[in-house]
Every structure is written in structure tokens, then in C-alpha cells.
Amino acid sequence: LSASCFCAFYRAAIAMAEGDFVPLTHEILSQSLSQIEKAVAPGLGFAFTRLDCSNKELTDLGNKVEEYTQLRHVILSGNKLNNIDAITKLPHLLTLQLDNNEVNSLGCFMEADLPWCQRIDLTSNKLTALPPLALLGRLRFACFASNEIDSLDGFGDHPALEELQLQTNKLTSLKGLGRLGALRRLVASENQLTSLEGLDTPVLKTLDVKTNQLASLVHLSGAPACEELDLSENQLNTEDPNLPELRRLATDTPALKSLSIAGNSGDMRIEAVVAASQLQIIDGEPVTEEDREAAVAKEEELREAAKAREEELARAAAEAAAEAAAAEAAAAEGGDAEG
């Protein structure tokens, strides 16, 4: 008995003892197969290519699925599956839907035989980390929303990935994401992001990081082609009249057209136009000529405020230096008196 078989047997025994063991039986399997098409390999005739076992309360896949090597689409949504080893050996699989299950690890994907898989959905599972998915070399769309992922360390580079959804997890940064050379849409909203460190997406068009804890846009340069950016409900502010963070929208994302920024510190619409004049839409509303005229006036106001701020900082620095010199002189006099 192999180690993997023993583990599967052990899990099944525990589940049976707890009274909630619901395996994928031959009866359920036969009722869930559809879409007969010509087999990929020559001489095999025709075969089922779609398996839909959604909402069956399944807790175990057993070893029957592996026999259907011609499957191209597998839907297992709304079950109670924890172990998914059985579906990582389907060489012709194109799409895999596993949302609303109890999967807590994707370690099996590190030895997967899924060379043609292009789409996976593991929304609402119990994942805490993502392993490298290098063996899924043609993966284009991946959704890991609504899990408990707190780190991307080890996820690595995925040159074919075009869309990645990581919303509603526990990420504090994007470190470990790797270089995603083909990624065009990244959703990382509703996390705990305090930094965009790790962002390396040269052709990304859409970046959604709303409802996080971003007070800085350092590392936004990792998405130089971004056209649509959602920064709403973060911790950005305009306290510094030089607008250092908002000005990154112009220098780091010169192609940016649409910005969502509501829910930060006050109304930042006009400041956004000042900092990034290329913007065409802010918070879903077109940038008008009135907005641009208001931006001209605001820029002059900010320039005066920045000048006053610099003078105040210089005055405070001079006062601090004078106080330090006085304290040093007093200390020196005290030393001479003791002598």
C-alpha cells in the first residue's frame, strides 16, 4: 500500500467514523458525465469530455475520475472536498472549477499532469498559500478569491497567466508574485495590503486594489502599462501639498485613463487631475473641462502651500539646531565650572 493510498484510506476512515463520508460513486459519476466528443488520442473513438458533480456534498473523489483521461472540463463546485489529487492527472483538462469546497493545499499541483489546463477557479476554499504552478504552463485564468492566503512566497513566474484574482484574502504585500509577463488583469481587493512590493506586470491593463491599507504607491511602477486602477477605500491622503503619491500616477503609469479613488482621505478628485493630467475618468465620472480649470487653480494653491510648508520646515529645523547648540554650550559651561 503506497503512502498516498494509505493517506486517502485514512482520511476516508476518519470521515466515515464521523458520519459524513460522501464519496464519488459510480452512480453519481455516470449521471454527471456529458459532452461526448472525439478522443484526442488516435484509435480511442469517442469519449465523455465534461464532468459536472457540483453541489453533491462530496467529501472524497476516490480513484474513478482518473480513468476518464479524455475529460476537458471538470466542475466540482459546492462540495466538501479537501483532497483533489485525483483530478491532477487528467492530461487533456482545459478548465477546472472547484469553488466552494474545503481545499486547504495545492501541493498536488506541484506534480500535476495538466499541460493543457487554461482556467482554474478555487474561490471560497481554505487555502493559506499558493505553490508554484509551473506545470500548468498554459494556465491563463486563475481565481483564488475568498480564501485565507497571507503570502505569495514561492508562487513564482507564470508567463502565460492573463488574469489573476486574489480578492478577499489576507495579503499584506505582493512579494513572491514573480514576473507575470502576460498578465492583463490583477484583482487584489479586500486584503490587508500596505505595499505593492512584488508587482511585476509589464503589460497589465487593469489593477484592482480597493479596500486595502495602502498609504503609499511605491512599486506602482511594476505596472507601467496600467490603464484602469482602483485605489478606492485605502489610506491615501493629500496632506503633503507636493502630492508625492498621486504624482506617481503620471510618472509610473503614464497610460492610466481611469482611476477610482473615493473612500480615501477626503475628496481627492481635483488633486488627482493636478497630479495626473492624462486621466479621463475618475470614480466613474468623466474628467470635465471644469475639473481641469479647477485643477489649474488647485495647483497654484498647492504650490503656495508647498512653499509655506518648506519655509515652516526650514524654520523648525533652524530652531532645533539653535536649541541643540544652546544645550551643548550650556553643557560645556557646566563642565568648565566643575573644573
C-alpha positions in Angstrom: 0.0 0.0 0.0 1.6 3.3 -1.1 1.8 6.3 1.2 -0.7 8.3 -0.9 -3.2 5.4 -0.9 -2.8 4.9 2.8 -3.4 8.6 3.4 -6.5 8.5 1.3 -7.7 5.4 3.1 -7.0 7.0 6.5 -9.0 10.2 5.5 -11.9 8.1 4.3 -11.9 6.1 7.5 -11.9 9.2 9.7 -14.7 10.7 7.6 -16.8 7.5 7.8 -16.3 7.4 11.6 -17.6 11.0 11.8 -20.6 10.0 9.7 -20.1 12.5 6.8 -18.3 10.4 4.2 -19.8 11.1 0.8 -17.7 9.5 -2.0 -18.0 10.0 -5.7 -19.8 6.8 -6.5 -20.1 5.1 -9.9 -23.8 6.1 -10.0 -23.1 9.8 -9.4 -20.2 9.7 -11.9 -22.3 8.2 -14.6 -25.1 10.8 -14.1 -22.6 13.6 -14.2 -20.7 12.9 -17.5 -21.7 14.6 -20.7 -20.4 16.1 -24.0 -19.2 13.1 -26.0 -16.5 14.1 -28.4 -13.8 12.5 -30.5 -11.0 11.4 -28.3 -7.7 13.3 -28.6 -5.5 10.2 -29.0 -5.9 8.3 -32.2 -7.8 5.0 -32.1 -9.8 5.7 -29.0 -13.0 6.7 -30.7 -15.3 8.9 -28.7 -15.3 9.8 -25.0 -17.0 11.9 -22.4 -15.3 15.3 -22.1 -17.3 17.1 -19.3 -17.9 16.1 -15.7 -20.3 18.2 -13.6 -20.5 17.0 -10.0 -21.5 20.3 -8.5 -23.5 20.5 -5.3 -23.4 16.8 -4.4 -22.0 17.2 -0.9 -19.0 15.1 -2.0 -16.1 14.6 0.5 -14.0 12.2 -1.5 -13.2 11.7 -5.2 -11.9 8.2 -4.9 -10.0 6.8 -7.9 -12.7 6.6 -10.5 -12.1 10.1 -12.1 -8.6 9.2 -13.2 -9.9 6.6 -15.6 -11.6 9.3 -17.7 -8.4 10.7 -19.2 -10.3 12.5 -22.0 -12.1 14.9 -19.7 -11.6 18.5 -20.7 -14.0 20.3 -18.3 -14.4 19.3 -14.6 -16.9 21.1 -12.4 -16.9 20.3 -8.7 -18.4 23.4 -7.2 -20.3 23.4 -3.9 -18.9 20.2 -2.4 -16.8 19.5 0.7 -13.7 18.3 -1.0 -10.3 18.6 0.7 -8.2 16.3 -1.4 -8.1 16.9 -5.1 -5.2 14.7 -6.2 -7.4 12.6 -8.5 -8.0 15.4 -10.9 -4.4 16.5 -11.3 -3.7 13.6 -13.6 -6.1 14.4 -16.5 -3.7 15.3 -19.4 -6.4 16.9 -21.6 -8.1 19.0 -18.9 -8.8 22.6 -20.0 -10.9 24.0 -17.2 -11.3 23.1 -13.5 -13.9 24.6 -11.3 -13.5 23.9 -7.6 -15.2 26.9 -5.9 -16.9 26.5 -2.5 -15.1 23.4 -1.2 -12.6 22.8 1.6 -9.3 22.6 -0.2 -6.5 23.8 2.1 -3.5 22.9 0.0 -2.5 22.9 -3.7 0.7 20.8 -3.1 -0.7 18.2 -5.6 -0.3 20.8 -8.4 3.5 20.6 -8.0 3.3 17.1 -9.5 0.3 17.7 -11.7 -0.1 16.4 -15.3 -2.2 19.2 -16.6 -0.3 20.5 -19.6 -3.4 22.0 -21.3 -5.2 23.5 -18.4 -6.1 27.1 -19.0 -8.6 28.0 -16.3 -8.9 27.1 -12.6 -11.3 28.5 -10.0 -10.7 27.8 -6.3 -12.9 30.6 -4.9 -14.1 30.1 -1.3 -11.8 27.4 -0.1 -9.4 27.2 2.8 -6.1 28.0 1.1 -3.4 29.8 3.1 -0.6 29.9 0.5 -0.1 29.3 -3.3 2.6 26.9 -4.6 4.4 27.4 -7.9 2.1 26.3 -10.8 4.9 25.9 -13.3 3.5 22.6 -14.5 0.4 24.4 -15.7 2.3 26.0 -18.4 -0.7 27.1 -20.4 -2.7 28.5 -17.4 -4.4 31.8 -18.5 -7.0 32.4 -15.8 -6.8 31.7 -12.1 -9.1 32.7 -9.3 -8.2 32.2 -5.6 -10.7 34.7 -4.2 -12.2 34.4 -0.7 -9.5 32.1 0.9 -7.1 32.8 3.7 -4.0 33.4 1.7 -1.5 35.6 3.6 1.6 35.1 1.5 2.6 34.6 -2.2 6.1 33.4 -1.4 7.0 30.7 -3.8 4.2 31.4 -6.3 6.9 32.5 -8.8 6.7 33.4 -12.5 3.9 32.4 -14.8 4.5 33.6 -18.3 1.1 32.6 -19.8 -1.2 33.9 -17.0 -3.5 36.7 -18.2 -5.9 37.1 -15.3 -5.3 36.5 -11.6 -7.9 37.1 -8.9 -6.8 37.2 -5.2 -9.5 39.3 -3.7 -10.7 38.8 -0.1 -7.6 37.1 1.3 -5.1 38.2 4.0 -2.2 39.5 1.8 -0.1 42.4 3.1 2.1 42.7 0.0 2.6 41.1 -3.4 6.0 39.8 -2.7 6.5 36.4 -4.3 4.2 37.1 -7.2 7.1 36.9 -9.6 7.2 38.3 -13.1 3.8 37.8 -14.9 4.7 38.8 -18.4 1.3 38.2 -19.9 -1.0 39.3 -17.1 -3.6 41.9 -18.1 -5.9 41.9 -15.1 -5.0 41.6 -11.4 -7.6 41.8 -8.6 -6.3 42.0 -5.1 -9.1 44.0 -3.4 -10.2 43.4 0.2 -6.9 42.3 1.5 -4.6 43.9 4.0 -2.1 45.4 1.5 0.2 48.0 2.9 2.6 47.8 0.0 2.6 46.9 -3.7 6.1 45.4 -3.4 6.3 42.4 -5.7 4.3 43.9 -8.6 6.0 43.0 -11.8 3.4 43.0 -14.6 4.8 44.8 -17.7 1.5 44.6 -19.8 -1.1 44.8 -17.0 -4.1 46.9 -18.1 -6.4 46.6 -15.0 -5.3 46.7 -11.4 -7.9 46.5 -8.6 -6.5 47.0 -5.1 -9.5 48.7 -3.5 -10.3 48.2 0.3 -6.7 47.7 1.5 -4.4 49.7 3.7 -2.3 51.5 1.1 -0.9 54.8 2.2 1.9 54.8 -0.5 2.0 53.9 -4.2 5.7 52.9 -4.2 6.2 49.9 -6.6 3.2 51.0 -8.8 5.9 51.3 -11.5 5.6 47.5 -11.7 2.5 48.1 -13.8 3.8 50.7 -16.3 1.0 49.9 -18.9 -1.9 50.1 -16.5 -5.0 51.9 -17.9 -7.5 51.2 -15.2 -6.7 51.5 -11.5 -8.9 51.1 -8.4 -7.5 52.6 -5.3 -10.7 53.3 -3.5 -11.1 52.8 0.2 -7.4 52.9 1.1 -5.4 55.3 3.3 -4.0 57.7 0.7 -4.1 61.4 1.6 -3.1 64.9 0.3 -1.5 66.2 3.5 1.7 66.9 1.6 0.9 69.6 -0.9 3.6 68.2 -3.2 1.2 65.2 -3.7 4.1 62.7 -3.9 2.0 59.6 -4.1 -0.6 60.9 -6.5 2.2 62.1 -8.9 3.3 58.5 -9.3 0.1 58.1 -11.3 1.7 60.2 -14.0 5.3 59.1 -13.7 4.8 55.4 -13.1 1.5 54.7 -15.0 1.6 57.3 -17.9 -1.1 55.3 -19.8 -3.6 55.5 -17.0 -7.1 56.6 -18.1 -9.5 55.5 -15.4 -8.9 56.0 -11.6 -11.2 55.1 -8.7 -10.0 56.9 -5.5 -13.1 57.5 -3.4 -13.1 56.4 0.2 -9.6 57.7 0.9 -8.9 60.9 2.9 -11.5 63.3 1.6 -12.4 64.3 -1.9 -9.2 63.8 -4.0 -10.7 64.2 -7.5 -9.1 67.6 -8.3 -5.8 66.7 -6.7 -5.8 63.6 -8.9 -6.2 65.7 -12.0 -3.4 68.0 -10.9 -1.1 65.1 -10.4 -2.0 63.0 -13.4 -3.5 65.2 -16.2 -3.8 62.2 -18.5 -6.8 60.9 -16.5 -10.1 60.7 -18.4 -12.3 59.1 -15.8 -12.3 59.4 -12.0 -14.6 57.4 -9.8 -16.8 56.5 -12.8 -17.3 60.2 -13.9 -15.6 61.8 -17.0 -13.0 64.4 -16.2 -14.6 67.7 -17.4 -13.2 71.0 -18.6 -14.4 72.4 -15.3 -12.3 69.8 -13.5 -9.3 70.8 -15.4 -9.9 74.5 -14.7 -10.3 73.7 -11.0 -7.0 71.8 -11.2 -5.2 74.8 -12.5 -6.4 76.9 -9.5 -5.7 74.0 -7.2 -2.1 73.6 -8.5 -1.4 77.2 -7.7 -2.9 76.8 -4.3 -0.8 73.7 -3.7 2.3 75.5 -4.9 1.8 78.2 -2.3 1.1 75.6 0.4 4.3 73.7 -0.5 6.3 76.9 -0.3 4.9 77.7 3.1 5.5 74.2 4.2 9.1 74.3 3.2 9.6 77.6 5.0 8.0 76.1 8.1 10.2 73.0 8.0 13.3 75.2 7.5 12.3 77.4 10.4 11.6 74.3 12.6 15.0 72.9 11.6 16.8 76.1 12.4 15.1 76.4 15.8 16.0 72.7 16.6 19.6 73.4 15.6 19.7 76.6 17.8 18.3 74.7 20.7 20.8 71.9 20.3 23.7 74.4 20.1 22.5 76.2 23.2 22.2 72.9 25.1 25.7 72.0 24.0 27.1 75.4 25.1 25.3 75.0 28.5 26.8 71.6 29.0 30.2 72.9 28.1 29.9 75.8 30.6 28.8 73.4 33.3 31.8 71.3 32.7 34.2 74.3 33.0 32.5 75.4 36.2 33.0 71.9 37.8 36.7 72.1 36.7 
